[in-house]
């Protein structure tokens, strides 16, 4: 997997101060995407052990609330194994940090394992999923942590327990 950027300080893609990984590769190609260069799976640099270690170091300070995964598309089948390894390592080394993920895929398809080999397992490592493709016609600059009104902010553990998407009301308003 390639990645476009690792942001050391991000306050736009989840609550509090976060570290964000922007992966490369996306097949959604949403009209009006804020990051179209990341559609290319070859964009940026190769993601590996050194980048995982860097992210773990960046996440360690108490003032860093968690990790946000964006793209590109973290749930693209080609990206899932590398993203899953990062999520596992964060959970193992820094269990108090929250993990948010942004995906153009819907929770229902990911939970059913319809997208790649590791979608369900990857979901199980997340706290919050912002799901659904960015839709230019539904763009709303007044929304918190999402770009268009069709996107949902989901409590992943509650959604997996319920077997249906459960909105995280705290962030939806």
CORUR-V100392 format. One record per helix or strand. SS is the DSSP state (h for helix, s for strand). FROM is the first residue (numbers start at 1). LEN is the number of residues. Records with the same first field share a line. If there is no record, write none. Layout:
# CORUR-V100392
SS=FROM-LEN / FROM-LEN
This chain:
# CORUR-V100392
s=2-9 / 17-7 / 45-2 / 64-7 / 98-6 / 128-4 / 139-1 / 148-1 / 152-4 / 167-1
h=36-4 / 49-12 / 77-17 / 107-5 / 119-6 / 136-3 / 156-7 / 169-4
